[in-house]
Amino acid sequence: MKERRKIRVLIAKPGLDGHDRGAKVVARALRDAGMEVIYSGLRQTPEMIVETAIQEDVDVIGLSILSGAHLPLFSRLGELTREQGLDRVLIVAGGIIPDEDMPAVREMGIRAVFGPGSSTTDIVDFVLSNAPQDKG
Amino acid sequence: MASKQKEWEEGLLCKSLQRAPERREQFVTTSGVPVERLYTPVDIAGKDYATELGFPGEYPFTRGVHPTMYRGKLWTMRMFAGYGTAEETNARFKYLLEHGETGLSVAFDMPTLYGYDADQPMACGEFGKCGVAISSLADMEVLFAGIPVDEITTSMTINSPAAIIWAMYVVAAEKRGIPRQRLGGTIQNDILKEFIAQKEYIFPPGPSMRLIVDTIEFGAREMPLWNTISISGYHIREAGATAVQELAFTLYDGLAYVQAAIDRGLNVDDFAPRLSFFFNSHNDFFEEIAKFRAARRIWAKEMRDRFDAKEPRSWLMRFHTQTAGCSLTAQQPENNVVRTALQALAAVMGGTQSLHTNSMDEALALPSEKAARVALRTQQIIAHESGVTNTIDPLAGSYFVEALTDRTERAARDYFQKIDALGGAIPAIEAGFFQREIADSAHRYQKEIDEGKRTIVGVNDYQTQEPTSIPLLKMDPEGERKHLARLNRVRQERDNDEVRRRLQGLRQAAMGDANTMPYIIDAVRAYATLGEIMQVFRDVFGEYVETPVL
């Protein structure tokens, strides 16, 4: 029987926002749940994030942003992932994203948004049940 | 006393516990420090009042920095504000002043904090989002138009580009005929905590410290009313640190700045009175009060004994406090008014010199006018209705508060030793020490919430399903366009040859070891932009990239 490889996750901080508490806490929680987690570090452009995602061959991208600049950054990221054929990658986000932006954010390819007060258990469960299966 | 206590424990207490056990096996503070059932004179036995507490306004300042504290003058009610354009923020300042705030505090947007003009590629999408955009002197002039900057003090939360924003403030005032000697206020200018927690660094540690010492030296010489640095624990705490970590890391940073200025050849008593501090006030009431009291005592001892400062003004720690943004919940946001009130009360009981109270909507967006007003009213209610301002340091002598103050001081000193052993603040940053300590604490805190060991009302207990309905701030959709139009006008109307000459002068100063402040002021006066001036430093100093610590 073929053993399923560990889910590979890139936790990324797009834009200039330096608040990395949430990104780090989530990264550890995913790691504790048995996933392989790569943390991008700060001040990443959408181009840098997509490049890392390709190089690291990840299944999931988790974007953390609290600065309010999510719409232009997510939009660019959505374009790039489509251009690069990363359609199978699950993209989720966390941070401060107003309800009224949700439809636009979903449109950009973000499958779920975890706002303030989200539990890491919920985040882990979502990733486990929605991460893509082995590559076909 | 001890035997009486034993008698009580074995008698009445024991029977009571057999009948009804306590709610938990162990009680701890928000930071995880164990708290005993009861504190008695035994816990503060051997404490010498004169050396450990003293009188207000006297060494070691445990009881406060002024002889009359709030009986003489209330703390400065200083609301952190800023969004969108300089016009919008100017209007918010005037609104807050009309409603009784007594000091200004500026929040800048991300591009400004990173020293980019609003039209640089890295500024994409960030305009005015978490503060006001300031790209040149022209914006600064609008920001303070009609505000009496010679009568009110202004605090500016700016770090890597602090010297430039400060220069803009100085020149804007001078153009209105107000000499720099009369300007009072604060620039945050604390780069060590940026490396440690907030992460808005630009240059490597060496040149960053050099720029800070330039401002400390310039301030000591030319601006006697200005606090040239606000050594900040706030962001360290927000990033997840415990109260003790916040205290220890902040004070250790303070020691590093004092040492750097002394290494430049400055006399400690010439600059130490203008050092100021900035702390967080989190949920745990007594823990926070103990932290503030311990902070003053440690600083006084260090300044007197480690650095041999002679002036009592060099020993006393003045600090600003902000209630804990990270304690606010997006769920049932009205509850945040209560959290903020308790945190603000702790800051006042801890003897703060100025205070910002967060608005209830800040886990969702920037504060609306109404929410900011309720936050300001919270301070006014504490000041005028609660009665806590009538006497100085009212919790002194509480067995618990004194024992906790002592314990906090000891724990902070343990950290000092650990950091000393790593070679000081900068080597400890480069080794990821602070970052790892903070990430560990943040992880532990979140885990406790997720496992239900820590209750956050409305988040992991007492939840409701009703949707949140508080009106959020709407910004001027044309703001960015207006700001960029002003920036273009500045670039067209100024003398561009003069700007180039002054930037060249600054470059020479930066490459050598002259104090850069006069050159920055010259460049700002000619309307060189923030991004242009910072580019000179970026070229000369390079940019820092951290190795992330998980």
Boltz contact constraints between the chains, C-beta under 6 A:
constraints:
  - contact:
      token1: [A, 16]
      token2: [B, 110]
      max_distance: 6.0
  - contact:
      token1: [A, 16]
      token2: [B, 114]
      max_distance: 6.0
  - contact:
      token1: [A, 16]
      token2: [B, 126]
      max_distance: 6.0
  - contact:
      token1: [A, 18]
      token2: [B, 198]
      max_distance: 6.0
  - contact:
      token1: [A, 18]
      token2: [B, 199]
      max_distance: 6.0
  - contact:
      token1: [A, 18]
      token2: [B, 200]
      max_distance: 6.0
  - contact:
      token1: [A, 21]
      token2: [B, 239]
      max_distance: 6.0
  - contact:
      token1: [A, 21]
      token2: [B, 240]
      max_distance: 6.0
  - contact:
      token1: [A, 21]
      token2: [B, 442]
      max_distance: 6.0
  - contact:
      token1: [A, 24]
      token2: [B, 439]
      max_distance: 6.0
  - contact:
      token1: [A, 24]
      token2: [B, 550]
      max_distance: 6.0
  - contact:
      token1: [A, 25]
      token2: [B, 442]
      max_distance: 6.0
  - contact:
      token1: [A, 25]
      token2: [B, 443]
      max_distance: 6.0
  - contact:
      token1: [A, 25]
      token2: [B, 446]
      max_distance: 6.0
  - contact:
      token1: [A, 27]
      token2: [B, 550]
      max_distance: 6.0
  - contact:
      token1: [A, 28]
      token2: [B, 443]
      max_distance: 6.0
  - contact:
      token1: [A, 39]
      token2: [B, 548]
      max_distance: 6.0
  - contact:
      token1: [A, 39]
      token2: [B, 550]
      max_distance: 6.0
  - contact:
      token1: [A, 41]
      token2: [B, 548]
      max_distance: 6.0
  - contact:
      token1: [A, 42]
      token2: [B, 199]
      max_distance: 6.0
  - contact:
      token1: [A, 67]
      token2: [B, 110]
      max_distance: 6.0
  - contact:
      token1: [A, 67]
      token2: [B, 129]
      max_distance: 6.0
  - contact:
      token1: [A, 67]
      token2: [B, 130]
      max_distance: 6.0
  - contact:
      token1: [A, 68]
      token2: [B, 129]
      max_distance: 6.0
  - contact:
      token1: [A, 69]
      token2: [B, 125]
      max_distance: 6.0
  - contact:
      token1: [A, 69]
      token2: [B, 126]
      max_distance: 6.0
  - contact:
      token1: [A, 69]
      token2: [B, 129]
      max_distance: 6.0
  - contact:
      token1: [A, 72]
      token2: [B, 124]
      max_distance: 6.0
  - contact:
      token1: [A, 72]
      token2: [B, 125]
      max_distance: 6.0
  - contact:
      token1: [A, 73]
      token2: [B, 125]
      max_distance: 6.0
  - contact:
      token1: [A, 115]
      token2: [B, 330]
      max_distance: 6.0
  - contact:
      token1: [A, 116]
      token2: [B, 330]
      max_distance: 6.0
  - contact:
      token1: [A, 116]
      token2: [B, 363]
      max_distance: 6.0
  - contact:
      token1: [A, 117]
      token2: [B, 329]
      max_distance: 6.0
  - contact:
      token1: [A, 117]
      token2: [B, 330]
      max_distance: 6.0
  - contact:
      token1: [A, 117]
      token2: [B, 331]
      max_distance: 6.0
  - contact:
      token1: [A, 117]
      token2: [B, 459]
      max_distance: 6.0
  - contact:
      token1: [A, 119]
      token2: [B, 450]
      max_distance: 6.0
  - contact:
      token1: [A, 120]
      token2: [B, 450]
      max_distance: 6.0
  - contact:
      token1: [A, 121]
      token2: [B, 450]
      max_distance: 6.0
